[in-house]
Amino acid sequence: MTRQDRQHIAAALADGVGYAEIGRRLGRPTSTVSREVARNGGPGGYRADQAQLATGRRVRRRRPSGAAPARGATRGRCGASWSGSLT
């Protein structure tokens, strides 16, 4: 969602517009608008600038250290013990 989308959401909420109508205006599903508002203060506390900052912080989170290995590493190990033929 763009900064401009968030500004449209904030303005529409201030005008009393519902999530479905906001979604239609933005060309997005109602659930996307609802989730965006719920994550960022609710209908009475939604602020576009704060939502944009919060999204930036969420995007920058690092992957946990015990996460699964990258696909390339897994693929390389598979080739060593599997020929690929089914017969």
Phi, psi and omega in degrees: 000138184270166176301320180295319176302316181295323177294320176297319178298312181300316180294318180294319178298319179298330178274359178083019180282142180281164182300320182297317179292320177299315178301317178298316181297325181269349184073034181232156178296150177304321182297326179294316179295315180300314180296318179301314181292316181298322180289339191233046171110351180079174185298328180272346185236011183289127177230123185302315182294319178293322178296320179296316178296316181297321179296318178300320178292320180294323182294327185277001179299145180269155178289139178301150185295335181269015184292162180298149180292162178295156183300321182300320180294319179293315181299320180297322179288327181295321183296333183289328185245002183228126184281336181097346179272148181261358182256000000 
